[in-house]
Amino acid sequence: MSSASPAAAPATQPDTVLVVDFGAQYAQLIARRVREARVYSEIVPSTMPVAEMLAKNPKAIILSGGPSSVYAEGAPRLDRSLFEAGVPVFGMCYGFQLMATALGGTVDNTGSREYGRTPLHVSKPGSTLFEGTPAEQSVWMSHGDACSEAPEGFTVTASTDVVPVAAFENDEKKLYGVQYHPEVMHSTHGQQVLEHFLYRGAGISPSWTTGNVIEEQVAAIREQVGTKRAICGLSGGVDSAVAAALVQKAIGSQLTCVYVDHGLMRQGETEQVEKDFVAATGVQLKVVDAEERFLAALAGVSDPEEKRKIIGREFIRVFEQAQAEIVAESAGEGEDVAFLVQGTLYPDVVESGGGTGTANIKSHHNVGGLPEDLEFALVEPLRQLFKDEVRMVGQELGLPEEIVQRQPFPGPGLGIRIVGEVTKPRLDLLRQADAIAREELTAAGLDREIWQCPVVLLAEVRSVGVQGDGRTYGHPIVLRPVSSEDAMTADWTRMPYDVLARISTRITNEVADVNRVVLDVTSKPPGTIEWE
């Protein structure tokens, strides 16, 4: 998605590509790759009737991969009518096999498997999908069944040493498919193949921009909120900041931002919110000191899910209190505060069980942690966006770099970066260690290279150390530097050893009760970015 100024004309429905989710771990990534091609995408469940899909008037449909075999009992199916509707369709992996079997091709349950990087042999280099790509290229495979015969009317355009039909195309019916995953970075020309389908196969123009997003969301917010008022939970992070800026652009003084100082923030962040964001946007900001309330609610709690739910619940209760105070301060003038603005992102929704076939990995404070008796209607203008898209929208709205490029920080704050009970002394200890790590990363010029670096306190663990010629029994601190584009997947960042050494030395020298610093070298998956 590129940056462009919003058009003056009213918002119109963009050309939409539907991604049909068959339970694939990469369905969200497919949608994101389509958006990178400047084409709007939406994910729909495979259980949605074809008539409902077509009612959305999609310009194209992509069938995702999935963990099932097309032969398995209860495996997801798709009505053949989809392929006869005249809408361009692109099948990937399981979606490719569904297309093949539905249209009369042959998929063999032979037990032959291909996983990981695989050489692909392109037999038709000038085809719609493979034009301009090399005859030999590396792709990412993950399948057990294999297509041995393409449906009638289809041209086989690629194969592997194991799979005779690794790609097929039917330009007349605008139906295309590949056995591999073009959406992952390990498929070296995957994005090019995807864009060939979008631009050449489906005839879609790459025109979706940040300006479109802003225009569409401003119109939607105005329609939703009307003349009523809204409050926004401002955390200081890019998500809530961009959400607030979008809503303010839509409804102006009808919005009041509420910053809850819950005592779980990093060092200096309350001051940053009060200075930088207000200066950039001019929003009305109400600061609520709720540290004692949150710490009392979290006392004795070590379970991470319970901590998230408590923090989410207390956030809402504080907002309800703020609502009453805002109404009282206005002496009854104007409409009631009826809406709560949140910076919920697509990965939050997915990890909280909001994606088709997706397990609840963890509750996010603004998704799975909301109480059932919530008194506000939610306004979530970023709910379908990924983190990098949110940053682009923030830049388009004129927010300062310090906010737009700020490293991600979880809504529950340091409460979920303490493994164990959350107490004031432990928070102060972690704040010191976190501040040192951030200072050294900035001094080394690594802020942009490292997507974020959670600093974790293992509060229930102690280890033996030697400090000042004496035996110590202190806590370990964990550094978790990760690189990612959208939080759906991540890899640990290979930081320079000298930077790691400075961080470790300073933390063990300057932070009382810490005598060990360790490095987390786990990717996501299998590990999540946060420890809790």
NORBELRA-V55341 format. One record per residue. N is the residue number from 1. PSI is psi in whole degrees, 0 to 359 (999 if undefined). Layout:
N_PSI / N_PSI
//
This chain:
1_128 / 2_165 / 3_133 / 4_150 / 5_144 / 6_141 / 7_156 / 8_337 / 9_159 / 10_155 / 11_139 / 12_157 / 13_123 / 14_161 / 15_127 / 16_135 / 17_126 / 18_132 / 19_112 / 20_119 / 21_115 / 22_29 / 23_20 / 24_146 / 25_344 / 26_10 / 27_318 / 28_327 / 29_323 / 30_312 / 31_321 / 32_320 / 33_324 / 34_319 / 35_326 / 36_334 / 37_10 / 38_40 / 39_133 / 40_140 / 41_151 / 42_146 / 43_134 / 44_151 / 45_153 / 46_343 / 47_350 / 48_129 / 49_146 / 50_322 / 51_322 / 52_322 / 53_312 / 54_332 / 55_339 / 56_357 / 57_52 / 58_147 / 59_340 / 60_162 / 61_134 / 62_131 / 63_120 / 64_173 / 65_187 / 66_163 / 67_351 / 68_164 / 69_142 / 70_345 / 71_351 / 72_143 / 73_131 / 74_4 / 75_149 / 76_140 / 77_173 / 78_132 / 79_135 / 80_335 / 81_336 / 82_322 / 83_355 / 84_8 / 85_352 / 86_3 / 87_131 / 88_136 / 89_139 / 90_116 / 91_136 / 92_129 / 93_250 / 94_321 / 95_326 / 96_316 / 97_323 / 98_316 / 99_316 / 100_311 / 101_323 / 102_330 / 103_11 / 104_6 / 105_181 / 106_125 / 107_122 / 108_132 / 109_72 / 110_344 / 111_352 / 112_133 / 113_152 / 114_122 / 115_137 / 116_198 / 117_132 / 118_136 / 119_131 / 120_133 / 121_111 / 122_118 / 123_343 / 124_76 / 125_336 / 126_14 / 127_171 / 128_316 / 129_323 / 130_6 / 131_127 / 132_4 / 133_157 / 134_157 / 135_332 / 136_123 / 137_158 / 138_132 / 139_167 / 140_115 / 141_153 / 142_80 / 143_159 / 144_316 / 145_163 / 146_144 / 147_123 / 148_344 / 149_126 / 150_155 / 151_159 / 152_137 / 153_353 / 154_145 / 155_127 / 156_124 / 157_354 / 158_156 / 159_172 / 160_180 / 161_338 / 162_325 / 163_116 / 164_332 / 165_91 / 166_351 / 167_142 / 168_159 / 169_143 / 170_93 / 171_327 / 172_316 / 173_358 / 174_46 / 175_131 / 176_155 / 177_150 / 178_146 / 179_339 / 180_188 / 181_93 / 182_345 / 183_342 / 184_151 / 185_339 / 186_342 / 187_104 / 188_329 / 189_24 / 190_316 / 191_324 / 192_318 / 193_317 / 194_316 / 195_326 / 196_319 / 197_313 / 198_310 / 199_314 / 200_310 / 201_314 / 202_347 / 203_30 / 204_139 / 205_137 / 206_92 / 207_3 / 208_126 / 209_172 / 210_327 / 211_320 / 212_315 / 213_312 / 214_313 / 215_314 / 216_317 / 217_322 / 218_316 / 219_318 / 220_320 / 221_316 / 222_320 / 223_320 / 224_315 / 225_325 / 226_232 / 227_1 / 228_183 / 229_161 / 230_153 / 231_152 / 232_131 / 233_105 / 234_119 / 235_343 / 236_348 / 237_168 / 238_325 / 239_305 / 240_328 / 241_314 / 242_320 / 243_315 / 244_317 / 245_322 / 246_314 / 247_321 / 248_323 / 249_328 / 250_317 / 251_2 / 252_235 / 253_355 / 254_351 / 255_134 / 256_127 / 257_137 / 258_119 / 259_117 / 260_111 / 261_89 / 262_5 / 263_5 / 264_11 / 265_166 / 266_170 / 267_127 / 268_3 / 269_328 / 270_316 / 271_323 / 272_318 / 273_312 / 274_326 / 275_300 / 276_311 / 277_316 / 278_320 / 279_324 / 280_328 / 281_335 / 282_18 / 283_158 / 284_125 / 285_129 / 286_121 / 287_128 / 288_121 / 289_105 / 290_22 / 291_313 / 292_321 / 293_313 / 294_316 / 295_324 / 296_320 / 297_331 / 298_355 / 299_129 / 300_1 / 301_126 / 302_337 / 303_125 / 304_320 / 305_319 / 306_321 / 307_315 / 308_316 / 309_321 / 310_314 / 311_317 / 312_316 / 313_314 / 314_326 / 315_310 / 316_319 / 317_323 / 318_320 / 319_320 / 320_321 / 321_317 / 322_322 / 323_312 / 324_320 / 325_320 / 326_318 / 327_318 / 328_320 / 329_331 / 330_1 / 331_37 / 332_5 / 333_139 / 334_188 / 335_163 / 336_158 / 337_109 / 338_353 / 339_144 / 340_122 / 341_131 / 342_149 / 343_42 / 344_132 / 345_167 / 346_314 / 347_327 / 348_314 / 349_316 / 350_313 / 351_340 / 352_13 / 353_15 / 354_358 / 355_152 / 356_126 / 357_19 / 358_130 / 359_157 / 360_99 / 361_313 / 362_152 / 363_129 / 364_144 / 365_332 / 366_13 / 367_282 / 368_348 / 369_6 / 370_138 / 371_154 / 372_334 / 373_35 / 374_130 / 375_355 / 376_152 / 377_140 / 378_140 / 379_115 / 380_78 / 381_348 / 382_10 / 383_333 / 384_15 / 385_152 / 386_166 / 387_316 / 388_327 / 389_323 / 390_319 / 391_318 / 392_318 / 393_319 / 394_318 / 395_318 / 396_328 / 397_354 / 398_18 / 399_149 / 400_154 / 401_325 / 402_331 / 403_313 / 404_321 / 405_11 / 406_138 / 407_143 / 408_145 / 409_129 / 410_146 / 411_319 / 412_359 / 413_211 / 414_351 / 415_331 / 416_11 / 417_8 / 418_113 / 419_100 / 420_192 / 421_143 / 422_120 / 423_162 / 424_312 / 425_321 / 426_322 / 427_316 / 428_320 / 429_312 / 430_323 / 431_318 / 432_313 / 433_318 / 434_318 / 435_321 / 436_314 / 437_316 / 438_321 / 439_316 / 440_324 / 441_319 / 442_316 / 443_329 / 444_0 / 445_30 / 446_7 / 447_322 / 448_329 / 449_323 / 450_122 / 451_315 / 452_160 / 453_81 / 454_137 / 455_123 / 456_137 / 457_122 / 458_85 / 459_333 / 460_7 / 461_137 / 462_148 / 463_155 / 464_139 / 465_175 / 466_117 / 467_130 / 468_38 / 469_16 / 470_159 / 471_133 / 472_161 / 473_82 / 474_179 / 475_148 / 476_147 / 477_135 / 478_131 / 479_132 / 480_66 / 481_127 / 482_153 / 483_133 / 484_164 / 485_329 / 486_8 / 487_354 / 488_322 / 489_159 / 490_156 / 491_150 / 492_142 / 493_130 / 494_89 / 495_150 / 496_139 / 497_325 / 498_327 / 499_315 / 500_319 / 501_317 / 502_317 / 503_313 / 504_314 / 505_315 / 506_318 / 507_314 / 508_335 / 509_324 / 510_340 / 511_115 / 512_144 / 513_15 / 514_125 / 515_11 / 516_136 / 517_127 / 518_159 / 519_129 / 520_119 / 521_39 / 522_136 / 523_173 / 524_119 / 525_166 / 526_337 / 527_151 / 528_169 / 529_311 / 530_153 / 531_333 / 532_999
//
